[in-house]
Amino acid sequence: MIKELSVKTSTRIQFIDITRQVNDAVQGSGVTDGICVVFTPHTTAAITINENADPSVKSDINRKLSEVYPPRDNYDHAEGNSDSHLKSSLVGCSETVVIQNRKLLLGTWQGIMFCEFDGGRNRRVIVKIVAG
């Protein structure tokens, strides 16, 4: 089963918790045990799993990524978003989560985050659920 989620971002850098939407897709799939792949088909966005309880985790990630890949540097790419492409490549465009008893097997503090690095935009997230 494939489910497409829409994510609307409002700022250039934004981390959005999409755990609930992904979990809803799992619940609606009827799959009891298997895997869930969460993928975004964008070159300046990413998917990650990390703590979703303390917002300072998101700001810490953003700050450190921006130290490694500052918005303005000696980039060849002329669009002005080279840092966004680099951040997307480093974080990655997908995550895989095990499904057991119709639930995502995430840790207590874990959430699935959509990472926007070149917003605001309307973005897509593809959720593929496979019975196993």
C-alpha positions as CSV (number, residue, x, y, z in Angstrom):
1,M,0.0,0.0,0.0
2,I,1.2,3.5,-0.8
3,K,-0.2,6.7,0.8
4,E,0.9,10.2,-0.1
5,L,1.0,12.9,2.5
6,S,1.0,16.6,1.8
7,V,3.3,18.8,3.9
8,K,3.1,22.6,3.7
9,T,6.1,24.5,5.1
10,S,6.2,28.2,5.9
11,T,9.8,29.0,6.6
12,R,13.1,28.2,4.8
13,I,14.2,25.8,7.5
14,Q,11.5,23.8,9.3
15,F,11.2,20.4,11.1
16,I,7.7,19.0,11.1
17,D,6.6,16.0,13.1
18,I,4.7,13.7,10.7
19,T,4.6,10.7,13.1
20,R,0.8,10.9,13.5
21,Q,0.1,11.0,9.8
22,V,2.4,8.1,9.1
23,N,0.8,6.1,12.0
24,D,-2.6,6.9,10.6
25,A,-1.5,5.4,7.2
26,V,-0.3,2.3,9.0
27,Q,-3.6,1.9,10.9
28,G,-5.5,2.4,7.6
29,S,-3.5,-0.1,5.7
30,G,-4.6,-3.2,7.7
31,V,-1.0,-4.4,7.9
32,T,-0.4,-6.1,11.3
33,D,3.4,-6.8,10.9
34,G,5.8,-5.5,8.3
35,I,7.8,-2.4,7.4
36,C,6.9,1.2,6.7
37,V,9.1,3.3,4.4
38,V,8.8,7.1,4.6
39,F,10.3,8.9,1.6
40,T,10.3,12.4,0.3
41,P,11.0,13.0,-3.5
42,H,12.6,16.4,-3.0
43,T,16.3,17.4,-3.3
44,T,16.1,20.1,-0.6
45,A,14.1,18.2,2.0
46,A,14.7,15.1,4.1
47,I,13.2,12.6,6.5
48,T,14.7,11.8,9.9
49,I,13.8,10.0,13.2
50,N,14.7,11.8,16.4
51,E,13.3,13.1,19.6
52,N,10.0,14.9,19.2
53,A,9.3,15.9,22.8
54,D,11.9,18.7,23.2
55,P,11.8,21.4,20.5
56,S,15.4,22.4,21.3
57,V,16.6,19.1,19.6
58,K,15.2,20.5,16.3
59,S,16.9,23.9,16.8
60,D,20.2,22.1,17.8
61,I,20.1,20.0,14.6
62,N,19.4,23.0,12.5
63,R,22.2,25.1,14.1
64,K,24.8,22.4,13.6
65,L,23.8,21.6,10.1
66,S,24.0,25.3,9.3
67,E,27.5,25.5,10.8
68,V,28.6,22.7,8.5
69,Y,26.7,24.0,5.5
70,P,26.2,27.7,5.8
71,P,23.6,29.4,3.5
72,R,26.3,31.5,1.9
73,D,29.6,29.9,1.0
74,N,31.7,29.4,-2.1
75,Y,29.1,27.2,-3.8
76,D,29.0,26.7,-7.6
77,H,25.2,26.0,-7.8
78,A,23.7,29.3,-8.9
79,E,20.2,29.0,-7.3
80,G,21.3,30.1,-3.9
81,N,20.2,26.8,-2.1
82,S,23.3,24.7,-2.3
83,D,23.3,24.4,1.5
84,S,19.8,22.9,1.3
85,H,20.9,20.3,-1.2
86,L,23.9,19.3,1.0
87,K,21.7,19.1,4.2
88,S,19.2,16.9,2.3
89,S,22.0,14.6,1.2
90,L,23.5,14.3,4.7
91,V,20.2,13.7,6.5
92,G,18.7,11.5,3.8
93,C,15.4,11.3,1.9
94,S,13.9,8.2,3.7
95,E,13.5,6.2,6.9
96,T,12.3,2.7,7.4
97,V,10.3,1.7,10.5
98,V,9.2,-1.8,11.7
99,I,5.5,-2.3,12.2
100,Q,4.4,-4.8,14.9
101,N,0.8,-5.3,16.0
102,R,-0.3,-2.4,13.7
103,K,2.0,0.0,15.4
104,L,5.2,1.8,14.4
105,L,8.1,0.4,16.6
106,L,9.5,3.8,17.6
107,G,11.3,4.5,20.8
108,T,9.6,6.4,23.6
109,W,10.9,9.8,22.5
110,Q,11.2,9.1,18.8
111,G,9.2,10.8,16.1
112,I,9.4,11.0,12.3
113,M,10.4,14.4,11.1
114,F,10.0,16.0,7.7
115,C,13.0,18.4,7.3
116,E,12.5,21.4,5.1
117,F,15.7,23.1,4.0
118,D,14.4,25.4,1.2
119,G,10.9,26.5,2.1
120,G,8.2,27.5,2.4
121,R,6.8,25.1,-0.1
122,N,4.2,22.4,-0.7
123,R,5.9,19.1,-0.3
124,R,5.1,15.4,-0.7
125,V,5.9,12.5,1.5
126,I,5.4,8.9,0.2
127,V,4.5,6.2,2.8
128,K,5.0,2.6,1.6
129,I,3.6,-0.1,3.8
130,V,4.7,-3.7,3.2
131,A,3.3,-6.7,5.1
132,G,5.9,-9.0,6.4
